[in-house]
Amino acid sequence: MLHGKLPHLTEGDLPKGEPSSVAALEELQQPWSSKFFVFTQKYPQYTPERAKAAAVPGVAIKLPWKLSSPGYKAGKEPTDIVVFSRICPHVGCIFNYVPNWREVTAGHGGYVPPEVRRHGLLACPCHLSIFDPADREVPGRVLSGPAPRPPRCFIYEVRDGVLVATGLEPGGIA
């Protein structure tokens, strides 16, 4: 189940994106390695163009353990790769993946994560929301800051050794 379903939207109202290569799996071999990418999503518009394109920044992160990610096979098979939109669910700033938690502590309000979360984190520089991409129960769990929920997940699959984003969890900023 994705973080935020929007059952009141019809299929024609949902944004759509073309499948997009994110990374070769060989680029994500080491735990905490990552790859930034941009996914183009088209939103239906009632204009002559019929759609508006938006670039959605994302990040794929290799974890040292497997978990159930809503973006991979609907969470039904464990994976050690998580793929998030980098748009903060607080007010839409672009956040970063920071592999060293000490840099998050130094640059994001002095937050010191508990021992079990001292690994790579997602951190928003605008209002200092911090997310744990490797939380086994809720990937992207909010650890600190004003964000009301985890960031949106990309829907992805692996094709011939390449991680491919096929869509994005629907919903707005918050």
C-alpha positions as CSV (number, residue, x, y, z in Angstrom):
1,M,0.0,0.0,0.0
2,L,1.4,3.4,-0.9
3,H,1.7,6.2,1.7
4,G,-1.2,8.3,0.3
5,K,-3.9,6.8,-2.0
6,L,-6.3,9.2,-3.7
7,P,-9.3,7.1,-4.5
8,H,-11.4,10.0,-5.7
9,L,-9.3,10.5,-8.8
10,T,-10.2,8.8,-12.0
11,E,-7.6,7.1,-14.1
12,G,-7.6,10.0,-16.6
13,D,-6.9,12.5,-13.9
14,L,-3.8,10.8,-12.6
15,P,-0.4,12.1,-13.7
16,K,1.6,9.8,-16.0
17,G,5.3,9.4,-16.7
18,E,7.2,7.5,-19.3
19,P,9.4,4.8,-18.0
20,S,12.8,6.3,-17.2
21,S,16.2,4.7,-16.5
22,V,17.4,5.6,-13.0
23,A,20.6,3.6,-12.6
24,A,22.3,0.4,-13.6
25,L,22.3,-2.0,-10.7
26,E,26.1,-2.0,-10.8
27,E,26.0,1.7,-9.8
28,L,24.2,0.7,-6.6
29,Q,26.3,-2.2,-5.4
30,Q,27.6,-0.8,-2.1
31,P,25.3,-0.2,0.9
32,W,24.3,3.5,1.1
33,S,25.4,4.2,-2.5
34,S,22.9,6.4,-4.3
35,K,22.0,7.9,-7.6
36,F,20.1,11.1,-8.3
37,F,17.8,11.4,-11.3
38,V,15.0,13.4,-12.8
39,F,11.6,11.8,-13.8
40,T,9.3,13.6,-16.2
41,Q,5.7,13.4,-15.3
42,K,2.8,14.7,-17.3
43,Y,-0.3,16.1,-15.6
44,P,-3.6,16.2,-17.5
45,Q,-4.7,19.7,-18.5
46,Y,-7.8,20.9,-20.2
47,T,-5.8,23.0,-22.7
48,P,-4.8,22.5,-26.3
49,E,-1.5,20.9,-25.1
50,R,-3.6,18.4,-23.1
51,A,-0.8,17.9,-20.5
52,K,1.8,19.8,-18.5
53,A,5.2,18.2,-18.0
54,A,7.0,18.5,-14.7
55,A,10.5,17.4,-13.8
56,V,10.4,15.4,-10.5
57,P,13.8,15.0,-8.8
58,G,14.4,11.6,-7.3
59,V,17.0,9.5,-5.5
60,A,17.6,5.7,-5.5
61,I,19.5,4.3,-2.4
62,K,21.0,0.9,-1.9
63,L,20.3,-0.3,1.7
64,P,22.4,-2.9,3.7
65,W,19.2,-4.9,4.4
66,K,15.9,-5.7,2.6
67,L,12.6,-4.3,3.5
68,S,9.1,-3.9,2.0
69,S,9.0,-0.8,-0.2
70,P,5.7,0.4,-1.6
71,G,7.4,1.4,-4.8
72,Y,8.7,-2.1,-5.6
73,K,6.1,-4.7,-6.6
74,A,3.5,-3.0,-4.4
75,G,5.5,-3.9,-1.3
76,K,4.9,-7.6,-1.8
77,E,8.6,-8.6,-2.3
78,P,11.4,-7.3,-0.2
79,T,14.1,-5.1,-1.8
80,D,17.3,-3.5,-0.8
81,I,16.8,-0.5,-3.0
82,V,14.4,2.4,-2.2
83,V,13.5,5.2,-4.6
84,F,12.0,8.5,-3.4
85,S,10.9,11.7,-4.8
86,R,13.2,14.5,-3.5
87,I,10.2,16.9,-3.1
88,C,9.7,17.5,0.6
89,P,6.1,16.8,1.7
90,H,6.2,19.8,4.0
91,V,6.1,22.7,1.4
92,G,7.8,21.3,-1.7
93,C,11.5,22.2,-1.2
94,I,14.0,19.8,-2.7
95,F,15.8,17.7,-0.1
96,N,19.0,15.7,-0.3
97,Y,20.3,12.3,0.5
98,V,23.1,12.7,2.9
99,P,25.2,9.4,3.3
100,N,26.9,10.6,6.5
101,W,24.4,11.2,9.4
102,R,27.0,13.5,11.1
103,E,26.6,16.0,8.2
104,V,22.9,16.0,8.9
105,T,23.5,16.8,12.6
106,A,26.0,19.6,11.7
107,G,23.8,21.2,9.0
108,H,20.2,20.5,9.9
109,G,19.5,21.9,13.3
110,G,21.7,19.7,15.4
111,Y,19.4,16.6,15.2
112,V,21.3,13.6,16.5
113,P,19.6,10.4,15.4
114,P,19.3,7.4,17.8
115,E,22.0,4.8,17.4
116,V,19.9,2.5,15.1
117,R,19.4,5.4,12.6
118,R,23.0,6.6,12.3
119,H,23.3,5.9,8.6
120,G,22.4,7.8,5.4
121,L,19.4,10.1,5.9
122,L,17.2,12.3,3.7
123,A,17.4,15.9,4.9
124,C,15.6,19.0,3.8
125,P,17.6,22.2,4.1
126,C,14.6,24.6,4.1
127,H,12.7,23.7,7.3
128,L,15.0,20.9,8.5
129,S,12.8,17.8,8.0
130,I,14.8,14.6,8.3
131,F,13.7,11.2,7.0
132,D,15.0,7.7,7.4
133,P,15.1,6.0,4.0
134,A,15.9,2.6,5.6
135,D,13.1,2.3,8.2
136,R,11.9,-1.3,8.0
137,E,8.3,-0.4,8.8
138,V,7.8,2.9,7.0
139,P,10.6,3.6,4.5
140,G,11.1,7.4,4.6
141,R,9.8,7.7,8.1
142,V,9.8,11.3,9.4
143,L,12.5,11.6,12.2
144,S,12.4,15.3,12.8
145,G,10.9,18.5,11.4
146,P,7.6,19.7,10.2
147,A,7.0,17.3,7.3
148,P,3.6,15.6,7.8
149,R,4.5,12.3,6.2
150,P,7.3,10.4,4.4
151,P,8.3,11.6,0.9
152,R,6.5,10.0,-2.1
153,C,7.9,6.8,-3.5
154,F,8.7,6.1,-7.1
155,I,7.2,3.0,-8.6
156,Y,10.0,1.0,-10.1
157,E,11.1,-2.3,-11.6
158,V,14.4,-3.9,-12.7
159,R,14.8,-4.5,-16.4
160,D,17.9,-6.2,-17.7
161,G,20.1,-4.9,-14.8
162,V,18.7,-1.4,-15.0
163,L,16.5,0.2,-12.3
164,V,13.6,1.9,-14.2
165,A,11.1,4.3,-12.7
166,T,7.6,3.7,-14.1
167,G,5.6,6.1,-12.1
168,L,5.3,8.1,-8.9
169,E,3.0,7.6,-5.9
170,P,0.1,10.0,-6.5
171,G,-0.6,13.0,-4.3
172,G,0.3,16.6,-3.7
173,I,2.9,18.2,-1.5
174,A,1.3,17.5,1.9
